[in-house]
Amino acid sequence: MAVAILTHDAFPDRAKTAVGLLRYGDRTVHALVDRERAGQRVHDTLPDVQDAPIVASMADVPEVDALVVGISPIGGEFDESWREDVRTALERGCDVYSGLHDFLADDEEFARLAAAHDAELHDLRKPPEDLTVAAGTAGDVDATVVTTVGTDCSTGKMTASFEIRDAARERGLDAAVVPTGQTGIAITGRGIVVDRVIADYAAGAVERLVEEAGDRDLLVVEGQGALAHPAYSGVTTSILHGSAPDALVMCHEAGREAIHGYESFAIPPLSEYVDIYERLAAPVSDAAVTAGMLNTRHLADEAAADAVADYADDLGVPATDPVRHGVPDAVLDAVV
């Protein structure tokens, strides 16, 4: 499938879905739609992902099958400044994929245009209607289940999940990611966005995903939020308990000391944070943090290597920056 990705004013730091698709997706990206960076190319900013030209509007995009909204803003609201691009895509007969809380299919204009031009609206955040409470059975799956957890949002949990999967596959293991967010679903085409699920059913949704992924060598459950986050800790807890993990991978961004967007809330010291995760998991599983992933994107090479070494020392387990250094054997061994 050939796609364009909408990232207005957000690429790359606030366009997580776009970056995820460029790095791990199997779709051919023909263009990014970003008025701030029009005329540039993806590789001008991110040289290690799929390259594509950046254009100002959907009207400038060559022939594609679909437009993907590649931004995941806090609150998941649709920005009216994107309307003309979505309208243009639908008038061209392109499907539109969105992971926003505002469902595009509920928009009268978009629904009418989709029907008129034989296009489809895919709201990735819309949960199944038949979810139930958890039964506490995810631990029965015949697989090593690893859940990525973090010190904050956007610390690299999704990235760590796919990098661990790819490293395990290179070793010959049958490994899969269990997507719990819109970006993971956009990449794999399956999953449930847990933060949209009724709270009573959230752990049950994760349990279903783990069981549907089936018996494999390794299942990597994509974590969301963080336990010390004042807004999203509930989602984190549901994933932690619903996945009944065998091991945890702690993700952090080098230099981040406070919760992003809630700077009055300090991130707990790492040793304390590990203890919080392990104690909260304990009623469901005896999972421990066995590896660490550090996002060093804002550091130079030497500083990044030092930061990863310090992070491993602080955690007391092997660690890496999976984007910069890959997943070395010592880290993968600690996970599987």
C-alpha positions in Angstrom: 0.0 0.0 0.0 1.3 3.5 -0.9 0.5 6.1 1.7 1.1 9.7 2.7 1.5 10.7 6.3 0.1 13.9 7.8 2.5 15.5 10.4 1.8 19.2 10.3 4.2 21.1 12.5 5.0 18.0 14.5 7.7 16.0 12.7 9.6 14.3 14.1 9.4 14.7 17.9 5.6 15.0 18.2 4.8 12.7 15.2 5.3 9.3 16.9 2.9 7.4 14.6 4.7 8.8 11.5 8.1 7.9 12.8 7.0 4.4 13.8 5.6 3.8 10.3 8.7 5.1 8.6 11.0 3.0 10.8 9.0 -0.3 11.1 6.0 -0.2 8.7 5.8 -2.2 5.5 3.9 0.5 3.6 5.6 2.6 0.9 5.5 6.2 2.1 5.2 8.5 -0.9 5.2 11.8 1.1 4.9 13.5 4.4 2.4 16.3 4.6 3.9 19.0 6.8 3.6 22.7 6.0 6.5 23.6 8.4 9.0 21.3 6.6 7.7 21.5 3.0 10.5 21.1 0.5 12.7 19.0 2.8 13.0 15.2 2.9 12.6 12.8 5.8 16.3 12.0 5.6 17.2 15.6 6.3 16.0 15.0 9.9 16.0 11.2 10.3 18.6 9.5 8.1 17.9 5.9 9.5 14.3 5.4 8.4 12.4 5.2 5.1 13.0 8.4 3.1 10.2 10.4 1.4 9.7 14.0 0.2 7.9 16.5 2.5 5.1 18.5 0.9 2.9 21.3 2.2 -0.6 19.8 1.6 -2.4 16.7 0.4 -2.9 18.4 -2.9 0.9 18.1 -3.5 1.0 14.4 -2.8 1.5 12.0 -5.7 -0.9 9.1 -6.2 -1.4 7.1 -3.0 -3.9 4.6 -1.6 -4.3 6.2 1.8 -3.5 9.2 4.1 -2.4 8.4 7.7 -2.7 10.9 10.5 0.8 10.6 11.9 0.4 12.8 15.0 -0.8 11.7 18.4 -1.5 14.9 20.3 -2.2 14.9 24.1 -6.0 14.3 24.3 -6.2 12.8 20.8 -8.2 15.7 19.4 -8.6 16.4 15.7 -7.1 19.8 14.6 -9.3 21.7 12.2 -6.3 22.9 10.3 -6.0 19.3 9.0 -9.5 19.3 7.6 -8.6 20.4 4.0 -6.0 17.6 3.7 -8.4 14.9 4.9 -11.1 16.3 2.6 -8.7 16.3 -0.3 -7.6 12.7 0.4 -11.2 11.5 0.5 -12.1 13.4 -2.7 -9.2 11.5 -4.4 -10.7 8.2 -3.2 -8.0 7.6 -0.6 -8.7 5.8 2.6 -7.8 7.7 5.8 -6.3 6.1 8.9 -6.4 7.9 12.2 -5.5 7.0 15.8 -7.2 10.1 17.4 -9.8 10.0 20.1 -12.0 12.1 17.8 -13.4 9.5 15.3 -13.3 10.7 11.7 -16.2 8.3 10.9 -18.4 10.4 13.2 -17.7 13.6 11.2 -20.6 14.2 8.9 -18.5 15.8 6.1 -15.9 13.1 6.1 -18.5 10.3 6.2 -20.3 11.8 3.3 -17.2 12.3 1.2 -16.0 8.7 2.0 -19.3 7.3 0.8 -19.3 9.5 -2.3 -15.8 8.6 -3.4 -15.6 4.9 -2.4 -13.1 5.6 0.4 -12.9 4.2 3.9 -12.3 5.9 7.3 -10.3 3.7 9.7 -10.4 4.9 13.3 -7.7 2.8 14.9 -8.6 3.9 18.4 -12.1 2.4 18.2 -12.2 -0.7 20.5 -14.1 -3.9 19.8 -17.6 -4.0 21.2 -17.3 -7.4 22.9 -14.6 -6.8 25.4 -14.9 -8.2 28.9 -13.1 -8.1 32.3 -9.9 -10.0 32.6 -10.0 -13.6 33.7 -6.3 -13.7 34.9 -5.3 -16.2 32.2 -2.7 -14.4 30.2 0.0 -16.3 32.1 -1.2 -19.5 30.6 0.1 -18.7 27.2 3.1 -20.9 26.2 5.4 -18.0 25.5 7.9 -15.8 27.3 5.9 -12.6 27.8 7.9 -9.4 28.1 6.2 -6.0 28.8 8.0 -2.7 28.1 7.4 -0.2 30.8 8.7 3.4 31.2 9.6 6.3 33.4 7.2 8.5 31.4 5.3 8.7 28.1 7.3 8.8 24.9 10.4 7.2 26.3 10.7 4.5 23.6 8.4 1.7 24.7 7.0 1.1 21.3 10.4 1.4 19.7 11.9 -1.0 22.2 9.1 -3.5 21.6 9.8 -3.7 17.8 13.6 -3.7 18.2 13.4 -6.6 20.7 11.1 -8.4 18.3 13.4 -7.9 15.3 16.5 -9.0 17.3 14.7 -12.1 18.5 13.7 -13.0 14.9 17.3 -12.5 13.7 18.2 -15.1 16.3 15.6 -17.5 14.8 12.9 -17.1 17.5 9.2 -16.9 16.8 8.6 -13.4 18.2 5.7 -10.9 17.9 4.8 -7.5 19.3 1.4 -7.2 21.1 0.3 -3.6 20.1 -1.6 -1.6 22.7 -1.5 1.8 21.0 -2.4 3.4 17.7 1.1 3.5 16.3 1.6 -0.3 16.9 -1.7 -1.0 15.3 -0.8 1.3 12.3 2.4 -0.7 11.9 1.0 -4.3 12.3 -2.6 -3.9 11.4 -3.8 -5.5 14.6 -4.2 -4.7 18.3 -6.4 -2.7 20.6 -5.7 0.9 21.8 -6.0 0.3 25.5 -6.4 3.9 26.5 -9.8 4.0 24.7 -11.2 0.9 26.4 -13.7 1.1 29.3 -11.5 0.9 32.5 -13.2 -2.3 33.7 -12.2 -4.0 30.4 -8.7 -2.6 29.9 -6.8 -5.5 31.5 -9.2 -7.9 29.7 -8.3 -6.3 26.4 -4.6 -6.8 27.0 -5.2 -10.4 28.1 -7.2 -11.0 24.9 -4.3 -9.6 22.8 -1.7 -11.8 24.5 -3.9 -14.9 24.1 -4.7 -14.1 20.5 -1.0 -13.7 19.7 -0.8 -17.4 20.6 2.0 -19.7 21.7 5.3 -18.4 20.5 8.9 -18.2 21.7 8.5 -14.5 22.7 5.7 -12.0 23.0 6.6 -8.4 23.5 3.7 -6.4 25.0 3.9 -2.7 24.1 3.6 -0.6 27.2 1.9 2.7 27.5 2.2 5.7 29.9 4.0 5.2 33.2 3.1 4.3 36.8 4.2 7.7 38.2 2.4 9.6 35.5 -0.4 11.7 37.0 -2.7 11.2 34.0 -2.0 7.8 32.4 -1.0 5.5 35.3 -4.3 3.6 35.0 -3.6 2.5 31.5 -0.1 1.4 32.5 -1.5 -0.7 35.4 -4.0 -2.4 33.1 -1.3 -3.4 30.7 1.0 -4.6 33.5 -1.7 -6.8 35.1 -3.5 -7.9 31.9 -0.3 -9.1 30.2 0.9 -11.1 33.3 4.5 -10.7 32.1 7.5 -12.9 32.8 9.9 -10.0 32.6 9.9 -6.2 32.3 12.1 -3.9 30.2 12.5 -0.4 31.6 12.5 2.5 29.0 13.8 6.0 29.8 14.9 9.1 27.9 18.4 10.3 28.9 18.3 13.6 30.8 14.5 13.6 31.5 14.0 14.3 35.1 10.2 15.3 35.2 7.0 14.1 33.7 6.7 15.7 30.2 3.9 18.2 30.3 3.5 17.8 34.1 6.9 19.3 35.1 5.9 19.7 38.7 6.0 15.9 39.0 9.5 14.6 39.3 10.4 11.2 37.8 11.3 8.9 40.8 14.9 7.7 41.1 15.4 4.6 38.9 15.9 2.1 41.8 12.7 3.3 43.4 10.9 3.2 40.1 11.9 -0.4 39.4 10.7 -1.4 42.8 7.3 0.3 42.2 6.8 -1.6 38.9 7.9 -5.0 40.4 5.8 -4.6 43.5 2.7 -3.6 41.5 3.2 -6.6 39.2 3.7 -9.0 42.1 0.1 -9.9 42.8 -0.2 -11.2 39.1 3.3 -12.3 38.2 6.8 -12.4 39.7 8.2 -10.3 36.8 11.3 -8.3 37.4 13.1 -5.6 35.3 15.6 -7.7 33.4 16.9 -5.1 30.8 16.8 -1.4 30.1 16.3 0.7 27.0 17.6 4.3 26.9 16.6 6.9 24.4 19.7 9.0 23.7 18.5 10.9 20.7 19.6 14.3 22.0 23.1 13.2 22.9 26.3 13.0 20.8 27.8 9.5 20.3 30.3 9.5 23.2 27.8 11.0 25.6 25.2 8.5 24.5 27.5 5.6 25.2 28.3 6.9 28.6 24.7 7.5 29.4 23.8 3.9 28.4 26.6 2.6 30.6 25.4 4.7 33.6 21.8 3.6 33.0 22.8 -0.1 33.0 24.7 0.5 36.3 21.7 2.3 37.9 19.3 -0.5 36.9 21.7 -3.3 37.6 20.8 -5.0 34.3 22.1 -4.9 30.7 20.9 -1.9 28.7 21.1 -0.3 25.3 19.8 2.5 23.1 18.1 0.2 20.6 18.0 2.8 17.8 21.6 3.9 18.1 23.2 0.6 19.2 20.7 -2.2 18.3 19.9 -4.9 20.8 23.1 -6.7 21.7 23.1 -10.4 22.8 23.5 -9.5 26.5 20.3 -7.5 26.4 18.4 -10.0 24.4 19.6 -12.9 26.6 18.3 -11.0 29.6 14.9 -10.6 28.0 14.3 -14.1 26.6 
